Amino acid sequence: MTMALQITLVIAAILMTVFVLLHKGKGGGLSSLFGGGVQSNLSGSTLVEKNLDRITILMAVIWIICIVGLNLIQAYA
């Protein structure tokens, strides 16, 4: 059980990192520093961006559940 949670944790962390990096810059941050701010202000939120948000949130929830599960296993084992 511990090994499965550890593997799921690593996979969720990698996927969450990839999905966060795929997001468009909203302007005002580091993306606007390198010229990405103008482009992000011209385009609105698309269906792809909304689905990417949902998948990122799902990966974050899975990641948190794995961390809590591993801590509970460690505390009661």
N, C-alpha and C positions, 0 to 999 in steps of 0.2 A: 504494500500500500504506500509506503514511504517513497519507494523508488518511482512509482507511477506519478505521485504528486510532484516529485522533484523534476521528472521529465516534462510533465505538463507545465510546471512553473517556468522552466527554461524556454520551452517552445512559446508560451504565452508572452514572455518578456521580449523575445526576439521579434515576434509578430507585432507586438504593441509598438516597439521601436520603429519598425518598418512603416506601420500605418501612421504613426505620428509624423514621420519624415515625409510621407506622401501628401500631407495636408498642404493646402495653399496658405501662403502668408496672408494675414489679415491687415498688414500695414502697421507701421509704428514700431515694429520690432526689428530684429536682425535682418529680416527679409527685405525691408525697405532700405536698409543700409546698403545693400548690394544691388539696388535697382528693381527689386521685386514689388515695391509698394505701389507703383503706378499701375502695373498690370493687375494686381489684385483688387484695386479700387474700381477698375473698369468692368470687371466681370462679377456677376452675382453668384449666389449660392446655387449650385446645381444639384441634381439628383445624385450624382456620383459623390459629391462632397458630403451630402447628408448620409448616404450609405456608409461612407468612410468614417464619419463620426460615430454611427451606430456600431460598426465593427470594432472601432477603437475602444469604445465604452465597454463592449462585450469582452474584449481581451483584458481590459483593466479589471473587470469584475472577476473573471476567471483567475487572473493573477492574484487578486486579493484573497479569493477563496482558497487557493493553493497555499498561500502564506499562512492563513489562519489555520487551515487543516494541518499543515506541517508543525505549527506551534502547538496545537492541541495534542498531536501524536507525541511530540517530544515531551510535553508536560505530563502526560499520563502513561508514558511507557517506561 
